[in-house]
Amino acid sequence: MSSAPTPPSQPSRSAANAPRARGPLPPAIGVLANRIAPLALLSAVAVFPLANPGPNAIRLLFVSLVWVATSVAWNLLGGFAGQVSFGFAVFYGLGAYSTSISLNAGLPRPLALSVGAAVAALASLLIGLPTFRLRGPYFAIATIGVSEAVRVVMTNLAITGGASGYRIAEHGAFNQLTHFYTALSLAALAVAISILIRRSRFGLALIAINEDEDAASDLGVNPYAGKLLAHAVAAALTAAAGGVFAGYADFIYPGGVFGFDISVAILLMPIIGGVGTIWGPVIGAAVYGFVHEELIASFPQLHLLLYGALLILIILFEPRGVVGLVGRIGRLLNLESLYGGNS
């Protein structure tokens, strides 16, 4: 005789009333947020001048957009490939001077910026061919030496005015919005290139080089060629940023665009935001762009010291910068689907 089936046990009243643990949000929400948020940010920045915020506010945002392009560019080499360079002022300055000379020669602005980018890309190959045979601190030291050598040469080069600087002859009335939207277009282009590279086989090769160059070589990756290509793309974007700034300033001089503080700033921004990520360099550039002038005004002799102290603190306590901090908060709030390792 078969026994009657045992009824399922009923949960206790206390268990039924207990709060349920929150799981991660659906992945679709995270994907949607990752796609909509950049477009919303781009739209907000694009319409910002229409609110008549004033010339100084537009200038600050313009400078921040220029820094975004340089920060994202450095991250292609220093973040993805792990090659820490202190010499990106070379490409920034070459872009500024090449663009300025091209503008004075009568070239339209887009073509002048392209000339500056091409000159910097060629210079990156000339610099990278010997320096990428070095590794670790030796490569970093070599980039410092190259940067200072180029600055000294440009200071004594008569064709560009030497230490007296070089002035761009304006062919029309100054239009701040034209320069602003040029910087915005360049920043958007730099971010788009960063995303495409990060999601490509080339981006995976750069990350493999960063993790273990010898192991990557054993797996069929050519570290030397990969670093040269990343260096050229980063140099071109940095030079375009220098050209955009030169077109706005109408006057440049070697100590301003080839200065070591430019190289430090370009390196510091992605570290503040999150080196090796997509949006970390953008965040770091935005932070740097808005606080840089305030620090210089308040501490004209100590701002580099403050940047150095900030760099040490970030490396010690949050190596992934603002993106890493947001990720840590997200894990505490159980919001894994809204952030990712490639943020």
N, C-alpha and C positions, 0 to 999 in steps of 0.2 A: 504494500500500500504506500503510494507516494505521499510524501509530506507536503503540506501547503507551502506555497512560496513565501519566503520571508519578506515583508514589506520593507522598502528602503528606509533607512534611518533618516529621521527629520533633523535638520540642524537646530541647534539650541537657539533660543531667542537672542542670547548675547552674541552668538556667532553671526546670526542673520543681521543684527544691527551694527556689526563691526564695519568700519570703513574699509573699502576695498583698496588694495595697492594700485596706484596709477602706473600703467604701462606707458611705453613710449608712444608718441603720437603716430598716426598712420604715415608711412613713408611718402605717400602722395602729397601730404601737406608740406613736408620738408622740401620735396622737389618743386612744388608750386611756389613756395616762398623763395627758394634759391633762384627761380627764374623771374619772378615778379619784382623782387626787392631791387635788383640792379637797375631794371628799367624804371622803377619808381624813383630811385635815387637820381638817375640820369635826367629824368623829366623834371624833378624838383630843382636840380642845379641849373638846368637849361632855362627854366622860367623865372629863376630868382632875380635876374636883372630887371624883369618886367615890373617888379614891385617897387622900383625906384629906391633901392636901399642906400644909394649914395656912392660916389666914385671910390671912396676909400674901402668900403665893404666889397665892391666888385674887384678892386685891386688885390685885396687879401685873398679872395677866392681864386682869382687868376693865378697868384703865386702858388697857392696850394695845389691847383691843377697841374702846374708845371712840375711841382715836386712829386705829384702822383706819378707822372710819366717816368721821372728818373728813378723813383723808388721801385716801381714795378719792373723797370728795365734791369736795375741791379739785381733784383730777386731772381731773374732768369738765370744768372750766372752764380750769384752768391747763395741764393736760396735753394734752387732746384739742383744745381750741379755742385754746390758746396765749395766754390772757389771764391774765397774772401778777398776782394780787391779793394785797395785804398786809392785807386788811380782813376776813378770815373770822372774826376774833374777834367781830365785830358779830353774826353769825348764831349763833355758839356761845353768846354771852352772852344774846341775845334768847331763844333756845331754853331756856336755863337758867332765866331769870326767868319766862318765860311758863308753862313747865311747873310751876315752883314755885308760882306764884300759882294755877294751875288745880288743883294737888293740894290746896292749902289751901282751895280752894273746894269740895272734895269730889268732884272728877271722878276717875274711875278712871285708873290710870296710862297705859294705851294712848291714851285720849282726851286726856289732858293732854299727852302727847308729840305727838299730832296737832295740838293747838292751837299748841304751840311751833313745829312745822314750818310751819304755815300762816302764822303771824305772820312768821317769817323769810322765807318765800317772797314775801310781800307787800312786806317791807322790801327784798328783793333787787331787785324791780321799781322801787321808788322810788329806790334807789341806782343801779341799772343804767341807767335811762332817760337821766340826764345823763352818767354816767361812761363809758358805752360809745361815746359820741361822740368820746372821746379814744383815742389809740393809744399803744402802746409805754410808755415810762417815764412819760408824762403820766397814763396810766390808773393805773399802779402808785402814783404819788404821790397821786393823787386818792383811792384806796382807803385810804391811810394817813391822810389828812386826815379822811375820813368816820369811820374807826374811832376816832380820838382824840376827835372831836367827840361821838360817841355815848357814849364812856366818860365824858367830862366831864358830859354831861347826866345819865347814870344815877347818877353820883356825887352829884349834887345833887337827885335826884328823891325827894321825901319818901315817895311811895306805896310805894316799894320799899325804904325804909330808908336810902336815900342811901349815904354812905360806910360806915355802920355795918353794912350787909349785910342779908340777908333769910334768915329761917329757915323751914324746912318743918316743919309740925306732923305728926309721925308718927301714923298712925291704927291702928297695930298694932306688933307686935314686929319689930325689924329682922331681915331674912332676907337674908344675903349672897348666897345662891345665886339668889334671885329676881332681884336686880340683875345678877348675873353672866350669867344666861341671857337677860335682857333686852338686855344689851350684845352678847352673842353673836348674838342674832337680828338686831339692828340692823346689825352688821358684815356678816353673811351677806347681808342685804337690800341693803346698799350695794354689795357686790361683784357681786351678781346684777344690779342696775341698771346698774352699770358695764359688765358683759359685754353686756347687752342693747343698751345705747346704742352701744357700740363696734361691734357687728355689724349695726347698723341703718343705714338711709339717713341718719337724723339724725346718727349718729356719723361717717359719711363726710362729711357737710356740715361738722361741726365740724373734722375734720382738714383739709378743704379751706380753711376759714377760717384755720386755723393756718398752712398752707403759704403761701397768698397770698389775702388777703381780697378784693382787687380782682378777681383772676382768678375766684375763687369766685362773686363777684357777677355776673360776665359769664356764668357757666355756669348761672345761675338760682338760686343759693343766696342767701338773705337773711341776711347776716352779723349784722345788728342783731337780728333776731328770734331767730336761732340762739343768739347769746350771751346774750340775755335768758332764754331757756328753760333753757339749761345753768346759768346763774347761779341760777335759781329752784330747780332740782332739787338743785344742790349746797348751796344755802342751807338747804333743808328737811332734808337729811340731816345737815348740820352742826348745825342747831338741835336735831334729835332726839338727837344725841350729847351736846350740852350739857345737854339735859333728863335724859338717863340719868345723867350725872355728878352733876347737882344732886340727883336723887332718892337717889343713894347718899350724897352728902356731907351732905345735910340743911341745909347752910348755904352761901350764896354771897355774894360781894361784888363790886362793879364792878371793882376792881383785879385780881381773880382770874380772872373769866370774860371781861372785856373788855380785858384787858391786851395790850399789843403783843407780849409774848413768846408769847401764844397764837397770834397770827397768824403769827409767825415759825415756830413749831413746826409748824403746819398746813402751811405752805409747804415746810418743810425735809424732812418725812417722805417725800413722793413723790419729791423730788429724790434723797434717799439711796437709795431703792429702785429708782427708774427712772421718771422723769416721762413721761407719755404712754402707759404700758403698763397692762396689767390688774393684774398681780400686784406690780409695783414698789411702789405705795403701801402694799400690805399688808406687804411685807417691811420697808419703811422705817418703818412705824408700829410693827412688832414690835421692831425694833432700838431705835428711839427710846424706846418704852415701858419697856424693861427697863434702859436705861442712863441715862435722864433723871434719876431720883432719885439714882442714885449720883453723877452729875456735880454735881447741886445740893448734895449732902451734902459732897462733897470740894472743890468749887470754887464756893461760894455767890455769889461776886462775879464769877466769870469764866466761868460756863457759857454765857452768850450769846456771849462772845468765842470760845469753843471751837466753838460751833455755826456762827458766821460763818466761822471758819477752815476747818471741815469743808466748808461749802458751797462755798467758793472752791476747795478741793482737788478736790472732786467735779466741779465745772464744768470745771476745767482738765484733769484727767487721765481722768475717766470720766463724760462728761455723761449717759450713760444709767444711771448708778448701779449697784446690785448686779445688776439684770437684764442690763445691758450687759456687766458683768464675767463673768457666767455664760455669756452668749452667746459672748463671746470665748473662754472656756475650751472651750465646746462646739465651736466651730469648730476649735480646735486638736486636740480629741479626735475630730473627725469625727462629731459627734452632732447634726447639724442638725435631725433629725426630732423631737428632744426639746425643742426650744425654737423660738420663732418671734418675728417682729417684734411680734406682738400679745400677748406674754407679760405 
